[in-house]
Amino acid sequence: MRGKVLSFSDIDGSGLISGDDGHRYPFSRDDLAGATRSIVAGTEVDFEVVEGAARSIYVTTQPFSGLAGDKNRVVAALLAFFLGWIGIHKFYLGKTNAGIIMLVCGTLGWLLLLPPAVIGLISFIEFIIYLVKSDQQFHEDYVVGDKSWF
C-alpha cells in the first residue's frame, strides 16, 4: 500500500502514516526498511499493513527539502568553506557551543597563530564531509544526531 508520513519522532522512534485507503497506521523506527533510520513528515512511502500497523516501509518520494527548520548540506558546506574560520556553519546548524569555540579561536587565536590554522583545517575537512554525505546521512548526523564535529 502507498501512503504519506504524517509525523515521526526521532526521540522515541515512532510515527504515523496516512494510507491511500484513508486509514492511519502507526509505525516504529524498526519498520523502516533499508538503511533509513529517520524520516520526515510529507515523505511518500510504500508499506505493508500487518495487524493494523505499517511494516516494511520503503521511501518512494522525498518531500520538498525546503521545509522550515530543514538544514541544507550544500549551504552548510559553502558556509564552512568561505566562513568556517569563524564558525558560521556551526551556527547555521544550531551548534552554538562549537560555533563559539571556532569564533574565538578564529578571531582571538591570531595572537598564537596555531588556532586559526587548526580551525581552518577543521572547516575544510567539514566542507568535504558535508559534500560527500547524502542528504539522509547529513540529516541523521547533524540535525537528528546532534553531531557537532566531523
C-alpha positions as CSV (number, residue, x, y, z in Angstrom):
1,M,0.0,0.0,0.0
2,R,1.1,3.6,-0.6
3,G,0.8,6.5,1.8
4,K,2.4,9.6,3.3
5,V,4.2,10.1,6.6
6,L,2.1,12.4,8.8
7,S,4.6,12.5,11.7
8,F,7.7,10.9,13.1
9,S,9.5,11.5,16.3
10,D,13.3,10.9,16.3
11,I,13.3,10.9,20.1
12,D,11.1,7.8,20.6
13,G,11.3,6.4,17.0
14,S,7.5,6.3,16.4
15,G,5.3,7.8,13.7
16,L,2.1,7.8,11.8
17,I,1.3,7.1,8.1
18,S,-1.8,8.1,6.3
19,G,-2.6,5.3,3.8
20,D,-4.2,5.7,0.4
21,D,-7.2,3.8,1.8
22,G,-7.9,6.7,4.2
23,H,-6.7,4.9,7.4
24,R,-3.8,5.9,9.6
25,Y,-1.2,3.4,10.6
26,P,1.3,3.7,13.4
27,F,4.9,2.5,12.9
28,S,8.3,2.5,14.6
29,R,11.9,3.1,13.5
30,D,12.4,-0.7,13.3
31,D,9.7,-0.8,10.5
32,L,11.8,1.5,8.2
33,A,13.4,-0.7,5.5
34,G,16.9,-0.4,4.2
35,A,19.4,2.0,5.7
36,T,16.7,4.6,6.6
37,R,16.8,5.4,10.3
38,S,14.8,8.6,10.2
39,I,12.0,10.0,8.1
40,V,10.3,13.4,7.8
41,A,6.7,14.3,7.5
42,G,5.5,14.5,3.9
43,T,7.6,11.6,2.7
44,E,5.7,9.3,0.4
45,V,6.2,5.6,1.3
46,D,5.2,2.1,0.3
47,F,4.4,-0.2,3.1
48,E,2.6,-3.4,4.2
49,V,-0.2,-3.5,6.8
50,V,0.3,-6.1,9.5
51,E,-2.2,-6.2,12.4
52,G,-3.2,-2.6,11.9
53,A,0.3,-1.2,11.8
54,A,2.7,-0.2,8.9
55,R,5.6,-2.6,8.4
56,S,8.4,-2.9,5.8
57,I,8.3,0.9,5.0
58,Y,10.1,2.0,1.8
59,V,10.6,5.6,0.8
60,T,9.2,6.3,-2.7
61,T,9.4,10.1,-2.8
62,Q,11.2,12.6,-0.6
63,P,9.2,15.7,0.5
64,F,10.1,19.2,-0.6
65,S,13.5,19.8,1.1
66,G,13.0,23.5,1.7
67,L,10.8,22.9,4.7
68,A,11.2,25.3,7.7
69,G,13.8,24.0,10.1
70,D,15.4,21.8,7.5
71,K,19.2,22.3,7.1
72,N,20.7,22.1,3.7
73,R,24.1,20.3,3.5
74,V,25.3,22.3,0.5
75,V,24.6,25.6,2.3
76,A,26.4,24.3,5.4
77,A,29.4,23.2,3.1
78,L,29.6,26.6,1.5
79,L,29.5,28.3,4.8
80,A,32.2,26.0,6.1
81,F,34.4,26.7,3.1
82,F,34.0,30.5,3.0
83,L,33.3,31.5,6.6
84,G,34.4,28.3,8.5
85,W,37.3,30.1,10.2
86,I,34.7,32.0,12.3
87,G,32.3,29.0,12.7
88,I,29.3,30.4,10.8
89,H,28.4,26.9,9.5
90,K,28.2,25.7,13.1
91,F,25.7,28.5,14.0
92,Y,23.7,27.6,10.9
93,L,23.5,24.0,12.0
94,G,22.5,25.1,15.6
95,K,25.7,24.0,17.2
96,T,26.2,27.2,19.2
97,N,28.9,25.9,21.5
98,A,31.0,24.6,18.6
99,G,30.4,27.9,16.8
100,I,31.6,29.9,19.7
101,I,34.8,27.8,20.1
102,M,35.5,28.3,16.4
103,L,34.7,32.0,16.5
104,V,37.1,32.6,19.5
105,C,39.9,30.5,18.0
106,G,39.4,32.0,14.6
107,T,39.5,35.6,15.8
108,L,41.4,35.9,19.1
109,G,43.6,32.9,18.1
110,W,45.6,35.1,15.7
111,L,47.8,36.0,18.6
112,L,49.1,32.5,18.8
113,L,48.9,31.7,15.0
114,L,48.2,28.0,15.6
115,P,44.5,28.0,16.4
116,P,43.4,29.7,13.2
117,A,45.3,27.2,11.2
118,V,43.7,24.3,13.1
119,I,40.2,25.9,12.7
120,G,40.8,26.4,9.0
121,L,41.8,22.7,8.6
122,I,38.7,21.6,10.6
123,S,36.5,23.8,8.4
124,F,37.9,22.4,5.2
125,I,37.5,18.8,6.4
126,E,33.9,19.5,7.4
127,F,33.3,21.2,4.0
128,I,34.4,17.9,2.3
129,I,32.4,15.7,4.6
130,Y,29.2,17.8,4.1
131,L,29.5,17.5,0.3
132,V,30.3,13.7,0.4
133,K,27.4,12.7,2.7
134,S,23.9,12.0,1.3
135,D,21.1,14.3,2.4
136,Q,19.7,11.5,4.6
137,Q,23.1,10.9,6.2
138,F,23.6,14.6,6.8
139,H,20.2,14.9,8.3
140,E,20.7,11.9,10.6
141,D,24.2,13.0,11.7
142,Y,23.9,16.8,12.1
143,V,20.2,17.5,12.6
144,V,18.8,14.4,14.3
145,G,22.0,13.0,15.8
146,D,23.1,16.4,17.0
147,K,26.7,15.8,15.9
148,S,28.9,18.9,16.3
149,W,32.3,17.9,15.0
150,F,33.2,15.9,11.8
